[in-house]
Amino acid sequence: MNLVKVLFFANLRDYTGQRSLELELPAGIKVGDLIEKLIKDYPRLEIVRGSMITAINRKYAGEEEIIPEKAEIAIFPPVSGG
């Protein structure tokens, strides 16, 4: 198993009721699989499914990226500006 830290930002904190959490994940799990697990655990995340931005160890990561051991995973809501 792989122990990781997940950080939630902005309104994602409201949707989960968490600033961060530690999870044990299977080795070789991808970002997309983690997002699916988080949506099952925190259904309000469904609101922003497909538009969340993810970073692993402070580098942006796509859904196919494999999560390394002891990673810090940051999840951000969609961002807009003008």
C-alpha positions in Angstrom: 0.0 0.0 0.0 1.0 3.6 -0.7 0.4 6.3 2.0 -0.3 9.7 0.4 -1.4 13.1 1.6 -4.3 14.8 -0.3 -4.7 18.6 0.0 -8.0 20.3 -1.0 -8.2 23.9 -2.0 -10.9 26.6 -2.1 -14.5 25.3 -2.4 -13.2 21.7 -2.6 -12.6 22.1 1.2 -16.3 22.9 1.6 -17.3 19.9 -0.6 -15.2 17.5 1.4 -15.2 19.2 4.8 -11.5 18.5 4.9 -8.3 20.7 4.3 -6.3 17.5 3.9 -6.3 13.8 4.5 -4.0 10.8 4.4 -5.0 7.8 2.4 -3.6 4.4 1.8 -3.8 3.6 -1.9 -2.9 0.6 -3.9 0.5 0.7 -5.6 0.3 1.9 -9.2 -3.0 3.8 -8.8 -3.6 6.6 -11.3 -4.8 10.1 -10.6 -8.1 9.4 -12.4 -8.7 6.4 -10.1 -8.0 8.5 -7.0 -10.5 11.1 -8.3 -13.1 8.4 -8.7 -12.5 7.2 -5.1 -12.8 10.7 -3.8 -16.1 11.3 -5.6 -17.5 8.1 -4.1 -16.3 9.2 -0.6 -17.4 12.9 -1.1 -20.3 13.0 -3.6 -20.4 16.8 -3.7 -17.1 16.6 -5.7 -19.3 15.4 -8.6 -20.1 19.1 -9.2 -16.6 19.8 -10.5 -15.8 16.3 -12.0 -13.7 16.8 -15.1 -12.5 20.3 -14.2 -10.5 19.6 -11.1 -6.8 20.4 -11.4 -4.4 17.9 -9.8 -0.7 18.3 -8.8 1.6 15.6 -7.5 4.5 16.8 -5.5 3.9 20.4 -6.8 3.8 19.4 -10.5 0.7 19.3 -12.5 -0.5 15.8 -13.2 -3.1 14.3 -15.7 -5.5 11.5 -15.0 -3.2 8.9 -16.4 -0.3 9.8 -14.1 0.7 7.1 -11.6 0.8 8.3 -8.1 4.3 7.6 -6.5 4.8 6.5 -2.9 4.4 9.1 -0.2 3.2 11.7 -2.7 1.6 14.9 -1.8 -1.5 15.4 -4.0 -3.1 18.8 -4.3 -6.5 19.2 -5.9 -7.8 22.5 -7.0 -11.2 23.6 -8.3 -11.6 25.1 -11.8 -10.0 28.5 -12.1 -11.2 31.5 -14.1 -10.1 35.0 -14.5 -10.6 38.0 -16.5 
